[in-house]
Amino acid sequence: QVQLVESGGGLVQPGGSLRLSCAAPEFTFANKDVRWYRQLPGKERGWVSSISRNGRVDYEPLVKGRFAISTDDGGSTLYLQMKNLRPEDSAVYYCYASEHWGQGTQVTIAS
């Protein structure tokens, strides 16, 4: 049973930055479809960004230009770099790969 673990969430002011990480022991993100999702308060979980197994990168329009998805060179860690954060980005963020989910990490944007 693979349990992905996210980290890097927290409280930041509007305009700030955070980098989320996702990893699991002996798990590689290489050659897999990998994604980040988020669940805003009172909303369903929604897709944020993804890297397909052939390398295509996509972003939800509201985060394009502010968020960047990547993996490390060895494929052991998935990242989501978030810049120019807005209060409406406040959510629980989840990573996903090969039908495995993380437990989520809370991101709160507030003054």
N, C-alpha and C positions, 0 to 999 in steps of 0.2 A: 504494500500500500504506500503510494507516494503522497507525501504531504508537503505541498509547496508552502513556504513561509515568506510572507512579505515583511519588510521593515522600512523605516525611514519616514513614516508618517509623523504628524505632529501639528502644532499650532504655529501659524506664521501670519504676518500682516499682509494685507493686500499689496500686490507688487513683488512679493517675496518669491523665493524659490525653495523647492524640495526635490530630493532625488529618492525615489522608491526603488527598493531592491526586492528580488524574489529568487529564492534558491531552495534546493532540497539536497540532502546527502546523496551522492552518487547519481544524481540526475543531470542530464544534459538537455539544454534547449536547442542544440544544434539539430538542423534538419527537421524541425517540428514547426507547426503553426503555433505561434505564441501570441498572447493577447493580454491587454489590460482592460479591465472593466471598472466601473464605479457605480455605486448605489447612493443616490442622493436621498435625503430624508423624505420619506413618504412616496418615493418613486421606485420603479422596478430597476433592477441592475441593467446597466447599459454599456455597450461597447465604447471604448475610448481609443484604442490603438492596437495595431497588430503588425507582426512580421510573418509573412507566409513562409512555407518551407523553401520556396524558390527565391526568397529575399525581398519580396514586394513589401513595402512599408505603407501603411495607411493610417489616417487619423480621422477622428470624428471632427466635423467642421469647427465646432466651438473651441477645440484645443489646437488645431493646426497652426503652426507657427509659434506656439508657446510650449508645447510638450514634445519630447523626443524619446522614442523607444529605441533600445539597443540591447545587445548582449556583450559580455566580455569576450575576449579572444578565444577562450576555451569553451565558451558556451555553457558555463556552469551557473551564470547569474544573469537574470533579466532585469533591466533597468527601465525606469520611466523618469526622465528628467523633466521637471515642471518649472516653468519660469513665468513671471508676470501673473502670478496667481490672483484669482478673483474670488470674492465670497461665494459665488455660485459654483466654484470648483470644490467646495466643501462636500465631502462624501467619504464613504468607505471604499477603498480601492482594492481590487482583487486581481491577482495574476492567474493565468490559465495556460495550460499546455497539455496536449494529449489527454484530454478529458480529466485532467487533474486541476484542482482549484486550491488556492491559498485560503487562509482564514480571514484575510482582509486586514487593512491597516487604515486607521482613521486619519483623514486630512481635514483640518479646520483652518479656514482663512477668515481672520477677524482682526479688527484693530484693538 
